[in-house]
């Protein structure tokens, strides 16, 4: 449930994160599935992620998955220049290696041809022109090989990579801030009803809750246990909503049986229906874990 009054800074964080993710996300999805539906995919993922975080009690895993899918597109779009540069560098490096191999093979062929021309010239005249041509071609090939070997291998520049990493980290941080803002504004402003129409302000988590029972009208022990169980149920609901965990997780943290916690939570209803209820020891153990108690009000106090 969204709080009625939402601080401006929370709305600003969500708005900035949405604008940034959509600026990059729409471009990514448009390039992937086309401009006609790309914007719809991007907006749908954003809306799903925001809704899941706002209703995260039993959907936390889905909220994380939706956030990952949402951020994947913008992050890829930010990193695309770096990916293209890396692919170009890899292609250039591969072409350079192939050129070196071809040039070396050419040099071997020219050297063999020059050797044959020199051998033939020793037996008869007329090979001077072939020898000079072979030497010129060999000299050119060797110069080309030196240039290829000494050339610096293409690579992605440090600052180009740094710029992409900075943008990606900034986008992730802004999105995390928006998620924290959503969690904050959807956190229930829990209050415990004490009188008909009156709601007591929510107590700090460390404070102990108590219910006052007038000594002159003190109920029997069984009714006192019902009151204690009811107060424990309300305190548990507020605690789970505040921490964003499940009843089972809280039970494990406190070393309590999830079944016993459930029996205490539904004590009054199960008692009215004649079903199995929690024992007194179980109720008091759960109440102690929650920090709640029943306070006896002295007779005559109002």
Order of alpha helices (4+ residues) and beta strands (2+ residues): alpha-alpha-alpha-alpha-alpha-beta-beta-beta-alpha-alpha-alpha-alpha-alpha-beta
